[in-house]
Amino acid sequence: MAAVEFDQVLAPLDGSEESLEAAEYAVAVAERYGADVHALYVLEESVVRSLESGNLDGDTVATDTEEFMETVDQLAADNDISMGHSMALGFVTTQLTHHPGSVILDTADAVDADFLVVPREPVSGDPDEVLGKAAEYVLQYASQPVLSV
């Protein structure tokens, strides 16, 4: 029987505590299997709508995202894990089929991820937590193994 091998772990993140925990798991999996991690920051619907309407400044979103990703980058560096990252809109108001789960799966294919670590619905039950909405979709349709935390 062949040993399990993973080269690229995808961790979709949204800035929540739950997604930070998922990043910790992704780094642990990468460390165990000698893999790299790709962190995908997914912007939630309310942020996208606020940006489009001009009620939210893009620089503010960028700063918040950068600060969160610096924490994730440091987590990877502390464990000597190579980290790449990108950002995506979880929702697009002009395209009904654009769903955070499909964004995650498309990114998994684009970065050749062979393992995904997805945060589950937050304990807070906040309806704007985008990745909680995507977890079930990813679990149902991913062709890669998925760890849901």
C-alpha positions in Angstrom: 0.0 0.0 0.0 1.4 3.4 -1.0 2.0 6.0 1.6 -0.3 9.1 1.6 1.4 12.1 0.1 0.3 15.8 0.1 2.3 18.5 -1.6 -0.1 21.5 -1.3 -2.6 22.2 1.4 -5.3 24.8 0.8 -6.7 26.8 3.7 -9.6 29.2 2.9 -9.7 32.0 5.5 -12.0 34.9 6.2 -10.4 36.6 9.2 -12.4 34.9 11.8 -11.1 33.0 14.8 -12.4 29.8 13.2 -10.4 30.4 10.1 -7.2 31.1 12.1 -7.8 27.7 13.8 -8.1 26.1 10.3 -4.8 27.8 9.3 -3.2 26.2 12.4 -4.5 22.8 11.3 -3.3 23.4 7.7 0.2 24.2 8.9 0.2 21.0 11.1 -0.9 18.9 8.2 1.7 20.5 5.9 4.4 19.9 8.6 3.4 16.3 9.0 3.5 15.6 5.2 6.2 18.0 4.1 3.7 20.0 2.1 3.3 23.7 1.4 0.2 25.8 2.4 -1.8 28.1 0.2 -4.0 30.5 2.2 -7.0 31.8 0.3 -8.6 34.9 1.9 -12.3 35.0 0.9 -14.2 38.2 1.3 -17.7 37.8 2.7 -20.9 39.1 1.1 -21.4 42.1 3.3 -17.8 43.3 2.6 -18.3 42.9 -1.1 -21.6 44.8 -1.1 -20.1 47.6 1.0 -17.2 47.9 -1.3 -19.4 48.0 -4.4 -21.7 50.6 -2.8 -18.8 52.8 -1.6 -19.8 52.4 2.0 -16.5 50.7 2.8 -13.0 51.9 1.8 -10.9 49.3 -0.1 -7.8 50.4 1.8 -9.4 49.5 5.1 -10.3 46.0 3.8 -6.7 45.6 2.4 -5.2 46.7 5.8 -7.4 44.3 7.8 -6.7 41.4 5.4 -2.9 42.1 5.4 -2.8 42.1 9.2 -4.7 38.8 9.4 -2.5 37.3 6.7 0.7 38.4 8.5 -0.5 36.4 11.5 -1.0 33.4 9.3 2.4 33.9 7.6 4.1 34.1 11.0 2.4 30.8 12.0 3.8 29.1 8.9 7.3 30.7 9.4 7.4 29.5 13.0 6.8 26.0 11.7 9.2 26.3 8.7 6.3 25.9 6.2 6.3 27.5 2.8 3.2 29.7 2.5 1.6 31.2 -0.6 -1.6 33.2 -0.5 -4.3 34.9 -2.6 -7.6 36.7 -2.1 -11.0 36.1 -3.7 -14.5 37.5 -3.6 -16.9 35.0 -2.0 -19.8 36.6 -3.7 -20.3 38.6 -6.8 -23.6 40.5 -7.1 -23.7 40.2 -10.9 -23.3 36.4 -11.0 -25.7 34.1 -9.2 -23.5 31.0 -9.6 -20.5 32.6 -7.8 -20.5 30.9 -4.4 -17.8 30.8 -1.8 -17.6 27.1 -2.0 -17.1 27.2 -5.8 -14.4 29.8 -5.3 -12.6 27.6 -2.9 -12.8 24.5 -5.2 -11.7 26.6 -8.2 -8.7 27.8 -6.2 -7.9 24.3 -5.1 -7.7 23.3 -8.7 -5.7 26.4 -9.7 -3.0 25.8 -7.0 -3.0 22.0 -7.4 -4.1 21.5 -3.8 -4.3 17.9 -2.8 -5.7 18.5 0.7 -8.1 21.2 2.0 -8.6 22.4 5.6 -12.0 24.3 5.9 -13.4 26.1 8.9 -16.9 25.0 9.8 -19.8 27.3 10.7 -18.7 29.6 13.6 -20.0 29.1 17.1 -21.2 32.7 16.9 -23.7 31.8 14.2 -23.0 35.1 12.5 -24.7 34.8 9.1 -21.9 36.9 7.4 -19.2 34.3 8.2 -18.6 33.3 4.6 -16.7 30.1 5.2 -19.3 28.5 7.4 -21.6 28.8 4.4 -19.0 27.2 2.1 -17.9 24.3 4.3 -20.9 22.0 3.4 -20.4 22.8 -0.3 -16.7 22.0 -0.2 -17.3 18.8 1.8 -19.9 17.7 -0.7 -18.1 18.5 -4.0 -14.3 18.5 -3.3 -12.3 15.8 -5.1 -9.5 16.2 -2.6 -9.6 15.0 1.0 -11.1 17.7 3.3 -10.5 18.3 7.0 -13.3 20.4 8.4 -12.4 22.1 11.7 
